[in-house]
Amino acid sequence: MAEMADAFEQVIEFDMWERVLAILAGFFAPTVLQNLLGGVVPDATDQREVYGLAVVAGGQLAPKYSTELSLGGGVYTADAAAERFGVKGTIVNAGA
């Protein structure tokens, strides 16, 4: 029973949720970046994956939460690539 209490203690710990929010910020950052730069950059680089990779690289410059921001950008990049190559649709249809 002590193991269950330890697990719940981890769930309610503020530091864990702070890291989750940093990852979420890294996931949303490419969309914000695309909205700000869309139409300004050449069409060849105006792709969702490019913005995700920019956040992965830029996240490493953050003084705090560099790993979390880059992780969020990486998940965004993987999601965008999966959608581009049809993998995401295949996975969604497999569960139907």
Secondary structure, 3 states (H helix, E strand, C coil): CHHHHHHHHHHCCHHHHHHHHHHHHHHHHHHHHHHHHCCCCCHHHCCHHHHHHHHHHHHCCCCCCHHHHHHHHHHHHHHHHHHHCCHHHHHHHHCC
